[in-house]
Amino acid sequence: MKCVGWKCSFSLLLVLGAILFTGIPLSAQQTPAPSSTPPTMMASLAAPETAKTVSEKLAQLDKDVKAAQSSADNAWMLVSAALVLMMTGPGLALFYGGLVRRKNTLAIMMQSFALMALITVMWALVGYSLCFGGDGHFIGNFEHAFLRGVGADPNPDYAGTIPQLTFMVYQLMFAIITPALITGATAERMKFSGTVLFLTLWFLVVYAPLAHMVWGKGGLLNASLGGKFPTLDFAGGTVVHISSGVSALVCALYLGKRTGYPKQPMPPHSLVLSFIGACLLWVGWFGFNAGSALASNSLASSAFVATHFGAAAAALSWSAAEWIKNGRASALGAISGAVAGLVAITPAAGFVGPMPALAIGIIAGAVCYWMVTKVKALFGYDDALDAFGVHGAGGTIGALLTGVFAQQVINPIFGAGKPVGGLDGHWGQVGNQLAGVLVAWIFALVGTLVLLKIVDLLTGIRVPEEHEIEGLDITQHGEEAYNLES
């Protein structure tokens, strides 16, 4: 037993010495059997899986970014659409409603409201398609009649980050207010039935072709989608203001003067209403101009600033001219000047910086004041609420000055690095602007005159003299704006 124990102890000492000599820890676990798969092969098997995961994550990130951009742009455009609708009712309705005599208040406001409903239905049936369908030079086609194909998917030709449905309803608000502006010239003497028929036809014959020519793909005057005469019109100087202003002048001349004009005083019955309406127009105009960027981006910010600066400068310019002539500035002059500035900056809003916007406003305020106080008296026409003096003249001035002040640093519409307007050295753009102005003037003038003749034959245009004396509120609608019974 002793011998065996001695041998065991000696063997144990040998094992311990070997462990200490080789440095293997006593707690070392058994080494697992080596894998039969070489390390390089294992890496090659893992690489495709890793690459696939990264690719999927990048694709999802890109999708999330685009969805966020679309959501932001869509929200801004829906707000802008609501702001532009507010310009017609209550903005324009109150502005015009306060400028007429008390007996015609509801009648003029009803014309604006009726167009909100009438043009909406016409737009859904054929209007949108005629303005933005197809790629003809003069008018669209019927591919979107009854809003066929207009849904959640964007139309990349016009607004690639918002649903076409949003683009459609935003453009509808422009189509509503444009014919409503004409009613300022025909106020207090045009039949309601004649107004409805005339403006329905005018929307189809004058507005739709001009909108397609300036904003539609392939339009004759389109600056970004293949127009022969690229006219810069960011938010409607030619389409909205020149067309309505020139048509208003034709209507005023065709209808003749109001009974008693100009010998009988016809002051506004409530400048308070007009003041509120003008302020609503100013606020709504941000949707009109800044919304025309069709995205929530830096261009919208630039157009927003230009719009505000142009309106402010024109309000001061008109008031200064009035102060020099009459020794005081009136509330009516101030709000008229602001509207004139908003009109003039409309075509330029997305192409000019803040300082040119001030210059455009100053020029427009002075010129429109001269048109309203001097030119109208010189020629003797009865543009009751100065639709031509403000919108026709202001739109023309703004369209021409856009060619002077437009810069590619604000909007590189012709491509990066290419000059846009006169400040960039491209003075030929003034010629393009003049071409657009002439097309809009001629188209509106001829179209309006023909339509007035047709409507006069069908329904008549002007109310009888006794109805005009009694007031259109009672004779056309059987109501009164104010119940003055105690």
DRENDOSE-876036 format. One line per field, with one value per residue (C-alpha): residue in three letters; x, y, z; residue number from 1. Coordinates in nm, 2 decimals, padded with zeros to 4 digits. Each point is the difference from the previous one (the first is absolute). Example, Ala and Ser with C-alpha at 12.3 -4.5 7.8 and 13.67 -1.06 7.14 Angstrom:
r ALA/SER
X 01.23/00.14
Y -00.45/00.34
Z 00.78/-00.07
k 1/2
//
This chain:
r MET/LYS/CYS/VAL/GLY/TRP/LYS/CYS/SER/PHE/SER/LEU/LEU/LEU/VAL/LEU/GLY/ALA/ILE/LEU/PHE/THR/GLY/ILE/PRO/LEU/SER/ALA/GLN/GLN/THR/PRO/ALA/PRO/SER/SER/THR/PRO/PRO/THR/MET/MET/ALA/SER/LEU/ALA/ALA/PRO/GLU/THR/ALA/LYS/THR/VAL/SER/GLU/LYS/LEU/ALA/GLN/LEU/ASP/LYS/ASP/VAL/LYS/ALA/ALA/GLN/SER/SER/ALA/ASP/ASN/ALA/TRP/MET/LEU/VAL/SER/ALA/ALA/LEU/VAL/LEU/MET/MET/THR/GLY/PRO/GLY/LEU/ALA/LEU/PHE/TYR/GLY/GLY/LEU/VAL/ARG/ARG/LYS/ASN/THR/LEU/ALA/ILE/MET/MET/GLN/SER/PHE/ALA/LEU/MET/ALA/LEU/ILE/THR/VAL/MET/TRP/ALA/LEU/VAL/GLY/TYR/SER/LEU/CYS/PHE/GLY/GLY/ASP/GLY/HIS/PHE/ILE/GLY/ASN/PHE/GLU/HIS/ALA/PHE/LEU/ARG/GLY/VAL/GLY/ALA/ASP/PRO/ASN/PRO/ASP/TYR/ALA/GLY/THR/ILE/PRO/GLN/LEU/THR/PHE/MET/VAL/TYR/GLN/LEU/MET/PHE/ALA/ILE/ILE/THR/PRO/ALA/LEU/ILE/THR/GLY/ALA/THR/ALA/GLU/ARG/MET/LYS/PHE/SER/GLY/THR/VAL/LEU/PHE/LEU/THR/LEU/TRP/PHE/LEU/VAL/VAL/TYR/ALA/PRO/LEU/ALA/HIS/MET/VAL/TRP/GLY/LYS/GLY/GLY/LEU/LEU/ASN/ALA/SER/LEU/GLY/GLY/LYS/PHE/PRO/THR/LEU/ASP/PHE/ALA/GLY/GLY/THR/VAL/VAL/HIS/ILE/SER/SER/GLY/VAL/SER/ALA/LEU/VAL/CYS/ALA/LEU/TYR/LEU/GLY/LYS/ARG/THR/GLY/TYR/PRO/LYS/GLN/PRO/MET/PRO/PRO/HIS/SER/LEU/VAL/LEU/SER/PHE/ILE/GLY/ALA/CYS/LEU/LEU/TRP/VAL/GLY/TRP/PHE/GLY/PHE/ASN/ALA/GLY/SER/ALA/LEU/ALA/SER/ASN/SER/LEU/ALA/SER/SER/ALA/PHE/VAL/ALA/THR/HIS/PHE/GLY/ALA/ALA/ALA/ALA/ALA/LEU/SER/TRP/SER/ALA/ALA/GLU/TRP/ILE/LYS/ASN/GLY/ARG/ALA/SER/ALA/LEU/GLY/ALA/ILE/SER/GLY/ALA/VAL/ALA/GLY/LEU/VAL/ALA/ILE/THR/PRO/ALA/ALA/GLY/PHE/VAL/GLY/PRO/MET/PRO/ALA/LEU/ALA/ILE/GLY/ILE/ILE/ALA/GLY/ALA/VAL/CYS/TYR/TRP/MET/VAL/THR/LYS/VAL/LYS/ALA/LEU/PHE/GLY/TYR/ASP/ASP/ALA/LEU/ASP/ALA/PHE/GLY/VAL/HIS/GLY/ALA/GLY/GLY/THR/ILE/GLY/ALA/LEU/LEU/THR/GLY/VAL/PHE/ALA/GLN/GLN/VAL/ILE/ASN/PRO/ILE/PHE/GLY/ALA/GLY/LYS/PRO/VAL/GLY/GLY/LEU/ASP/GLY/HIS/TRP/GLY/GLN/VAL/GLY/ASN/GLN/LEU/ALA/GLY/VAL/LEU/VAL/ALA/TRP/ILE/PHE/ALA/LEU/VAL/GLY/THR/LEU/VAL/LEU/LEU/LYS/ILE/VAL/ASP/LEU/LEU/THR/GLY/ILE/ARG/VAL/PRO/GLU/GLU/HIS/GLU/ILE/GLU/GLY/LEU/ASP/ILE/THR/GLN/HIS/GLY/GLU/GLU/ALA/TYR/ASN/LEU/GLU/SER
X 00.00/00.28/00.18/-00.31/-00.08/00.36/-00.04/-00.33/00.15/00.30/-00.23/-00.21/00.30/00.11/-00.34/00.00/00.35/-00.10/-00.30/00.21/00.27/-00.24/-00.21/-00.34/-00.24/-00.15/-00.35/00.04/-00.29/00.03/00.07/-00.29/00.07/00.09/-00.27/00.01/-00.10/00.30/-00.03/00.00/-00.30/-00.19/00.07/-00.12/-00.32/-00.07/00.07/-00.31/-00.22/00.16/-00.02/-00.36/-00.08/00.17/-00.17/-00.34/00.06/00.12/-00.31/-00.23/00.18/-00.04/-00.37/-00.05/00.17/-00.22/-00.31/00.09/00.07/-00.33/-00.19/00.15/-00.06/-00.36/-00.08/00.13/-00.19/-00.33/00.04/00.09/-00.32/-00.21/00.17/-00.07/-00.36/-00.02/00.11/-00.33/-00.23/00.02/00.29/-00.12/-00.37/00.06/00.24/-00.24/-00.31/00.12/00.08/-00.34/-00.31/-00.20/-00.28/00.24/00.20/-00.15/-00.01/00.38/00.08/-00.24/00.19/00.33/-00.18/-00.18/00.33/00.15/-00.27/-00.04/00.37/00.06/-00.25/00.13/00.36/-00.09/-00.18/00.24/00.19/00.30/00.05/-00.02/00.26/00.24/-00.08/00.21/00.29/-00.16/00.11/-00.33/-00.23/00.00/-00.20/-00.26/00.23/-00.09/-00.37/-00.21/00.33/00.09/00.35/00.02/00.08/00.27/00.29/00.19/00.01/00.38/-00.05/-00.14/00.06/00.19/-00.02/-00.38/-00.31/-00.14/-00.33/00.17/00.14/-00.34/-00.19/00.27/-00.02/-00.38/00.02/00.17/-00.27/-00.26/00.13/00.10/-00.35/-00.11/00.24/-00.19/-00.32/00.17/-00.04/-00.36/-00.12/-00.34/-00.14/00.04/-00.26/00.07/-00.11/00.22/00.29/-00.03/-00.02/00.27/00.25/-00.07/00.08/00.29/00.16/-00.01/00.09/00.25/00.14/00.05/00.20/00.22/00.07/00.11/00.21/00.19/00.00/-00.09/00.25/00.09/-00.19/00.09/00.12/00.13/00.35/00.09/-00.19/00.07/-00.16/00.09/00.00/00.11/-00.19/00.08/-00.33/00.05/-00.35/-00.23/00.10/-00.12/-00.24/-00.18/00.05/00.05/-00.28/-00.25/00.11/-00.02/-00.33/-00.13/00.08/-00.19/-00.30/-00.01/00.01/-00.26/-00.24/00.03/00.00/-00.21/-00.31/00.11/00.37/00.21/-00.22/-00.16/00.24/00.04/00.23/00.06/-00.26/00.23/00.38/00.01/-00.11/00.24/00.29/-00.07/-00.03/00.34/00.18/-00.15/00.12/00.35/00.02/-00.15/00.24/00.28/-00.17/-00.05/00.37/00.20/-00.22/00.09/00.34/-00.20/00.22/00.10/00.34/00.23/-00.17/-00.33/00.19/00.14/-00.35/-00.15/00.24/-00.03/-00.37/00.00/00.26/-00.18/-00.33/00.15/00.20/-00.30/-00.23/00.26/00.05/-00.38/-00.04/00.29/-00.14/-00.34/00.16/00.19/-00.32/-00.26/00.20/-00.10/00.00/-00.33/-00.08/-00.14/00.32/00.21/-00.19/-00.02/00.37/00.06/-00.21/00.17/00.34/-00.13/-00.11/00.33/00.22/-00.20/00.18/00.34/-00.04/00.20/00.27/00.11/00.17/-00.12/00.14/-00.14/-00.33/00.00/00.08/-00.29/-00.24/00.11/-00.05/-00.33/-00.15/00.08/-00.11/-00.33/-00.08/00.05/-00.22/-00.28/00.00/00.12/-00.05/-00.35/-00.11/00.17/-00.18/-00.32/-00.07/-00.18/00.21/-00.20/00.25/00.32/00.05/00.19/00.20/00.13/00.00/00.04/00.26/00.17/00.02/00.16/00.25/00.09/00.04/00.24/00.20/00.04/00.21/00.22/00.06/-00.02/00.33/00.12/00.13/-00.36/-00.15/00.22/-00.30/00.20/00.27/00.29/00.23/-00.23/-00.11/-00.37/-00.08/00.16/00.20/00.17/00.07/-00.28/-00.19/-00.17/-00.23/-00.17/-00.10/-00.14/-00.19/-00.14/-00.11/-00.19/-00.16/-00.12/-00.14/-00.19/-00.13/-00.12/-00.14/-00.20/-00.12/-00.13/-00.14/-00.18/-00.16/-00.13/-00.14/-00.17/-00.18/-00.11/-00.13/-00.17/-00.20/-00.09/-00.08/00.08/00.28/-00.11/-00.29/-00.28/00.05/-00.27/00.17/00.33/-00.15/-00.17/00.31/00.11/-00.04/-00.38/-00.05/00.24/-00.02/-00.30/00.21/00.17/00.34/-00.11/-00.32/-00.03/-00.34/00.00
Y 00.00/00.24/-00.07/00.06/00.33/00.12/-00.06/00.18/00.30/00.01/-00.02/00.29/00.22/-00.07/00.11/00.32/00.09/-00.05/00.24/00.27/-00.04/00.04/00.28/-00.16/00.12/-00.25/00.13/-00.04/-00.17/-00.25/00.16/-00.07/-00.18/00.23/00.08/-00.17/00.34/00.23/00.36/00.16/-00.21/00.10/00.37/-00.04/-00.16/00.29/00.28/-00.03/-00.01/00.32/00.18/-00.09/00.13/00.34/00.03/-00.06/00.25/00.26/-00.06/00.03/00.32/00.15/-00.10/00.16/00.33/00.02/-00.07/00.28/00.24/-00.09/00.04/00.34/00.12/-00.13/00.17/00.34/-00.04/-00.08/00.30/00.22/-00.13/00.11/00.34/00.06/-00.10/00.25/00.27/-00.04/-00.05/00.19/00.21/00.12/-00.01/00.23/00.23/00.04/00.00/00.30/00.20/-00.01/00.19/-00.16/-00.11/-00.22/-00.16/-00.35/-00.01/00.05/-00.24/-00.26/00.01/-00.10/-00.27/-00.14/-00.03/-00.21/-00.26/00.04/-00.01/-00.29/-00.22/00.12/-00.07/-00.36/-00.07/00.14/00.31/-00.17/-00.22/00.30/00.18/-00.28/-00.29/-00.09/00.21/00.22/00.35/00.18/-00.22/-00.34/-00.31/-00.21/-00.27/00.12/00.07/-00.09/-00.01/-00.33/-00.11/00.28/-00.17/-00.06/-00.04/00.32/00.14/00.04/00.26/00.25/-00.11/-00.31/-00.01/00.05/-00.20/00.12/00.04/00.27/00.18/-00.02/00.16/00.27/00.11/00.00/00.29/00.21/-00.08/00.11/00.35/00.10/00.05/00.14/00.29/00.11/00.07/00.31/00.17/-00.11/00.07/00.16/-00.05/-00.35/-00.27/-00.30/-00.24/00.17/00.00/-00.37/-00.09/00.24/-00.10/-00.37/00.04/00.24/-00.27/-00.25/00.23/00.24/-00.13/-00.36/00.06/00.27/-00.22/-00.28/00.23/00.14/-00.29/-00.31/-00.25/00.11/00.33/00.28/00.22/-00.26/00.08/-00.34/-00.26/00.08/00.33/00.19/00.34/-00.09/00.25/00.02/00.00/-00.16/00.04/00.16/00.35/-00.09/-00.29/00.17/00.37/00.11/-00.23/00.12/00.36/00.04/-00.19/00.23/00.31/-00.16/-00.07/00.35/00.15/-00.24/00.05/00.38/00.22/-00.04/00.22/00.34/-00.07/00.22/00.29/-00.18/-00.09/-00.37/-00.04/-00.34/-00.08/-00.17/00.04/-00.22/-00.30/00.09/00.04/-00.34/-00.15/00.15/-00.14/-00.34/00.03/00.09/-00.30/-00.24/00.12/-00.19/-00.32/00.15/00.08/-00.20/-00.30/00.02/-00.15/-00.32/-00.12/00.11/00.11/00.31/00.12/00.02/00.21/00.23/00.05/00.06/00.28/00.15/00.01/00.17/00.26/00.08/00.06/00.22/00.21/00.05/00.11/00.26/00.11/00.04/00.19/00.23/00.09/00.07/00.20/00.21/00.07/00.03/00.09/-00.32/-00.37/-00.19/-00.35/-00.09/00.11/-00.20/-00.33/00.06/00.05/-00.32/-00.20/00.16/-00.10/-00.36/-00.01/00.13/-00.23/-00.31/-00.09/00.09/-00.15/-00.31/00.17/00.31/00.08/00.23/00.33/-00.04/-00.09/00.34/00.17/-00.18/00.10/00.37/00.02/-00.19/00.21/00.33/-00.13/-00.15/00.32/00.19/-00.25/00.03/00.37/00.14/-00.24/-00.11/00.36/00.08/-00.27/00.01/-00.37/-00.13/-00.27/00.00/-00.16/00.06/-00.36/00.12/00.27/-00.23/-00.35/00.07/00.28/-00.16/-00.34/00.15/00.20/-00.30/-00.23/00.24/00.08/-00.38/-00.01/00.27/-00.12/-00.38/-00.18/-00.35/00.01/00.02/-00.25/-00.17/-00.08/-00.02/-00.22/00.04/00.29/00.13/00.36/00.06/00.37/00.34/00.01/-00.31/00.16/-00.18/00.31/-00.21/-00.13/00.34/-00.07/-00.34/00.17/00.25/-00.28/-00.16/00.32/00.07/-00.36/00.04/00.35/-00.10/-00.34/00.16/00.30/-00.20/-00.29/00.23/00.21/-00.30/-00.16/00.32/00.01/-00.36/00.04/00.32/-00.17/-00.30/00.15/00.37/00.16/00.32/00.03/00.25/00.36/-00.03/-00.31/00.17/00.30/-00.23/-00.21/-00.35/-00.15/00.03/-00.04/-00.29/-00.19/00.13/00.08/00.29/00.01/00.21/-00.01/00.36/-00.04/00.10
Z 00.00/00.09/-00.33/-00.20/00.19/-00.06/-00.37/-00.02/00.18/-00.23/-00.31/00.14/00.04/-00.36/-00.13/00.21/-00.12/-00.36/00.05/00.16/-00.27/-00.29/00.16/-00.05/00.27/00.23/-00.08/-00.38/-00.17/-00.27/-00.34/-00.24/-00.32/-00.28/-00.26/-00.33/-00.17/-00.08/00.14/-00.34/-00.11/00.32/-00.08/-00.35/00.12/00.24/-00.24/-00.22/00.30/00.14/-00.33/-00.04/00.34/-00.07/-00.34/00.16/00.27/-00.25/-00.22/00.30/00.11/-00.35/00.01/00.34/-00.11/-00.31/00.20/00.25/-00.28/-00.17/00.33/00.06/-00.35/00.00/00.33/-00.13/-00.33/00.17/00.23/-00.30/-00.19/00.30/00.01/-00.37/00.05/00.28/-00.24/-00.19/00.30/00.23/-00.13/-00.34/00.10/00.29/-00.19/-00.29/00.23/00.19/-00.31/-00.16/00.12/00.28/-00.23/-00.20/00.28/-00.01/-00.38/-00.04/00.28/-00.14/-00.33/00.17/00.20/-00.30/-00.19/00.29/-00.07/-00.38/-00.09/00.23/-00.19/-00.34/00.12/00.10/-00.33/-00.26/00.13/00.16/-00.31/-00.24/00.21/00.08/-00.22/-00.31/-00.15/-00.26/-00.07/00.07/00.21/00.18/-00.09/00.18/00.15/00.35/-00.07/00.30/00.19/-00.16/00.11/00.27/00.33/00.26/-00.25/-00.09/-00.35/-00.06/-00.27/00.25/00.36/00.07/00.38/00.06/-00.11/-00.33/00.19/00.21/-00.30/-00.17/00.29/00.05/-00.36/00.03/00.25/-00.27/-00.24/00.25/00.09/-00.36/-00.14/00.33/-00.04/-00.32/00.20/00.14/-00.33/-00.06/00.35/00.06/-00.35/-00.13/00.02/00.22/-00.27/-00.26/00.25/00.06/-00.37/-00.11/00.26/-00.06/-00.37/00.08/00.22/-00.29/-00.29/00.16/00.33/-00.09/-00.32/00.17/00.30/-00.23/-00.22/00.30/00.25/-00.20/-00.15/-00.36/00.04/-00.23/00.28/00.25/00.13/00.13/-00.20/-00.37/-00.07/-00.32/00.19/00.35/00.21/00.37/00.20/00.34/00.14/-00.26/-00.12/-00.36/00.08/00.28/00.01/-00.35/-00.13/00.26/-00.01/-00.37/-00.01/00.27/-00.22/-00.29/00.22/00.14/-00.35/-00.14/00.29/00.01/00.30/00.31/00.02/00.13/-00.05/00.03/00.11/00.29/00.29/00.05/00.30/00.17/00.25/00.25/-00.01/00.31/-00.20/-00.28/00.25/00.15/-00.35/-00.11/00.31/-00.07/-00.36/00.12/00.23/-00.26/-00.26/00.18/-00.11/-00.34/-00.06/00.24/-00.06/-00.37/00.09/00.03/00.29/00.35/-00.09/-00.03/-00.32/00.20/00.26/-00.27/-00.16/00.34/00.08/-00.34/00.02/00.34/-00.10/-00.33/00.17/00.27/-00.25/-00.22/00.29/00.09/-00.36/-00.07/00.34/-00.08/-00.34/00.15/00.28/-00.25/-00.20/00.27/00.31/00.18/-00.03/00.00/00.13/-00.34/-00.18/00.24/-00.05/-00.37/-00.02/00.20/-00.24/-00.30/00.14/00.06/-00.36/-00.14/00.20/-00.09/-00.33/00.16/00.34/-00.07/-00.21/00.19/00.33/00.28/-00.14/-00.35/00.16/00.17/-00.33/-00.17/00.28/-00.01/-00.38/00.00/00.27/-00.18/-00.35/00.12/00.19/-00.32/-00.19/00.25/00.05/-00.33/-00.29/00.10/00.03/-00.33/-00.20/00.20/00.03/00.31/00.15/00.32/00.24/-00.21/-00.10/-00.31/00.17/00.26/-00.15/-00.37/00.04/00.31/-00.17/-00.32/00.20/00.21/-00.30/-00.18/00.31/00.07/-00.32/00.14/00.35/-00.02/00.10/-00.03/00.36/00.12/-00.25/-00.27/-00.21/-00.32/00.15/00.24/-00.09/-00.28/00.02/00.07/-00.02/-00.06/00.32/-00.12/-00.34/-00.18/-00.12/-00.27/00.28/00.00/-00.36/00.10/00.28/-00.25/-00.23/00.29/00.09/-00.35/-00.04/00.33/-00.09/-00.35/00.11/00.29/-00.20/-00.30/00.20/00.24/-00.27/-00.19/00.31/00.11/-00.34/00.03/00.36/-00.07/-00.28/00.23/00.34/-00.02/00.19/00.17/00.25/-00.08/00.12/00.27/00.14/00.01/00.19/00.25/00.05/-00.11/00.34/-00.02/-00.37/-00.06/00.33/00.19/00.31/00.17/00.15/00.30/00.19/00.13/00.16/00.37
k 1/2/3/4/5/6/7/8/9/10/11/12/13/14/15/16/17/18/19/20/21/22/23/24/25/26/27/28/29/30/31/32/33/34/35/36/37/38/39/40/41/42/43/44/45/46/47/48/49/50/51/52/53/54/55/56/57/58/59/60/61/62/63/64/65/66/67/68/69/70/71/72/73/74/75/76/77/78/79/80/81/82/83/84/85/86/87/88/89/90/91/92/93/94/95/96/97/98/99/100/101/102/103/104/105/106/107/108/109/110/111/112/113/114/115/116/117/118/119/120/121/122/123/124/125/126/127/128/129/130/131/132/133/134/135/136/137/138/139/140/141/142/143/144/145/146/147/148/149/150/151/152/153/154/155/156/157/158/159/160/161/162/163/164/165/166/167/168/169/170/171/172/173/174/175/176/177/178/179/180/181/182/183/184/185/186/187/188/189/190/191/192/193/194/195/196/197/198/199/200/201/202/203/204/205/206/207/208/209/210/211/212/213/214/215/216/217/218/219/220/221/222/223/224/225/226/227/228/229/230/231/232/233/234/235/236/237/238/239/240/241/242/243/244/245/246/247/248/249/250/251/252/253/254/255/256/257/258/259/260/261/262/263/264/265/266/267/268/269/270/271/272/273/274/275/276/277/278/279/280/281/282/283/284/285/286/287/288/289/290/291/292/293/294/295/296/297/298/299/300/301/302/303/304/305/306/307/308/309/310/311/312/313/314/315/316/317/318/319/320/321/322/323/324/325/326/327/328/329/330/331/332/333/334/335/336/337/338/339/340/341/342/343/344/345/346/347/348/349/350/351/352/353/354/355/356/357/358/359/360/361/362/363/364/365/366/367/368/369/370/371/372/373/374/375/376/377/378/379/380/381/382/383/384/385/386/387/388/389/390/391/392/393/394/395/396/397/398/399/400/401/402/403/404/405/406/407/408/409/410/411/412/413/414/415/416/417/418/419/420/421/422/423/424/425/426/427/428/429/430/431/432/433/434/435/436/437/438/439/440/441/442/443/444/445/446/447/448/449/450/451/452/453/454/455/456/457/458/459/460/461/462/463/464/465/466/467/468/469/470/471/472/473/474/475/476/477/478/479/480/481/482/483/484/485/486
//
